[in-house]
Structures are given as structure tokens and as C-alpha cells.
Amino acid sequence: MAKKVNLKSVRLSDQVMDYVINFEGEGFNQKFENLVLFCMEQEESKKQRITLLDQQIVKQYKKLDALRQLTSKISDVSEALLDLEWRTNDLSALMDELLEDKDEDQELPFP
């Protein structure tokens, strides 16, 4: 452990004091120093983890956007197919009607 040359007096809330007292170490000074060192050690890995998670979030948003675009295209195709089905049904009904008329009028140009 490094030589301790800094002498400071601090005021702490009960909540912070309880947290420091419950940390590893022999006395208050050692516990406080251990807590600060622990936080310093964890800081870089937490920053790296946050950066990684941010990158994953960006990728997931890109995937979500691609899925939304695909869903929109599928919806457009579905609507076009439904419209085509309606037109086909209308045409079929018209053909049935014309064929019925053909049976009634032999002079229509249908074989």
C-alpha cells in the first residue's frame, strides 16, 4: 500500500458512514481507502461494459428498423395481393355473367 501523506477531515452522512464501515478493512481509514480503490478498479471495466452495451443497443435498433421496413413491404405486398384477389373475383363474376348471357344469346362471339 502507498505511503499515506495526505491528512483530511471529512463529514459524512449516516448512510455513507454505514457503507464505509461495512466495507473490508481494519479501521475507518483502511475501509475508506479500500472502498475508493475498489471503485477505481471497477470504473474502467464498467465504462467498457457500458460502451459494449451501447454498441449492442445501436445494432438492435438497426435490426428493429430493418424489420419495420420489411414489415411495411410485406404489408404493401399483402394489400396488393388482396386487391388483385378482389379484381380477379370481379373478373370471374363478369366472365360467369357473360357465359350465362352466351347461353341465352347464341349470336355472341364466343365459341
N, C-alpha and C positions, 0 to 999 in steps of 0.2 A: 504494500500500500504506500502511496506517495506521502512525503513528509507534509504535515499539516501546519501551514504557516498563517493561514487566514483565520482570524478570530472575528466572529459575527454574532450578533444577538438578533433573534427573530421573534416575532409574535405570531402565534398560530391559533387558528380556531380549534375548538374541541374536536371537530371532525378530522381535521388534518393531523392533529396531535395523536388521536387514536390510530389513524392509519400508519403513521410513522412508528409508533410504539409497537404495533403488531408486525412490523417488518423484521427480517433477520438481522441479528446483531446483538452485541452485548449491552451497550448503553445507547442513550438518545443520539449522540454524535455519530456512532458507528451505524446505527439503524438509518439515520437520515442520509449519511453518505452512501450506504448500500442501496437505498431506495433511488437516489439520484443516479448512481452508476448503472443500476438495473434499467432505469428509464433511458439513459443514454445508449446502452447496448441494444435495447429493443427499438429505438427510434428509427434507425436505418432500415431494419428488416420490415418494420411496419410501413414505412414510406414506399419501399419496393413492392410490398404486397398491395398497397393502395394503387400504385401505378399499374400493376398487373391487372387488378380488378377493373380499373378504369378502361384499360385496353379491351378487356373481355366484354365490358358493357358496350363499348363502341361497336365491337364485332356483332354483338347480339342485336343492337339497334339496326345495323346494316342488314342482318338476316331478316329481321322483322319487316323492314322496309321492302326488301325483295319479295317476301311472302305477301305483303299487302299488294304490291304491284301485280304479282302472279294471280292473286285472288281477284283483283279487278279485271284482269284479262280473261280469266275463266268466267267471270260473271258476264262480261261482254259477249263471249262466245255462246254462253248459255242463252242469253237473250236473243242472239241472232238465230240460234237453232230453234228456239221456241217460235220466233217469228216465221221461220221457214216452215215449221210444222203447221202453223195456222194457215199459211198461204197454200201449202200442199193439201191440207184438208179442204180449203175453199175450192181449189182447183179440182180435186177429186169429186166434190159435190157438184161442181159445174159440169164435169165430164159425165157423171151419172145422170144429171138432168138432160144433157144433150143426147145421151144414149137413149133415154126414155122417150125424148121427142123424136128421135130417129125411128123408133119402133112405131110411133104413131104416124109419122110422115115419111113415107118411103122415098120422097124426092130429095131429101137432104143428102149432101155429097159425102156420105160415109159408106164405106163398104159393109 
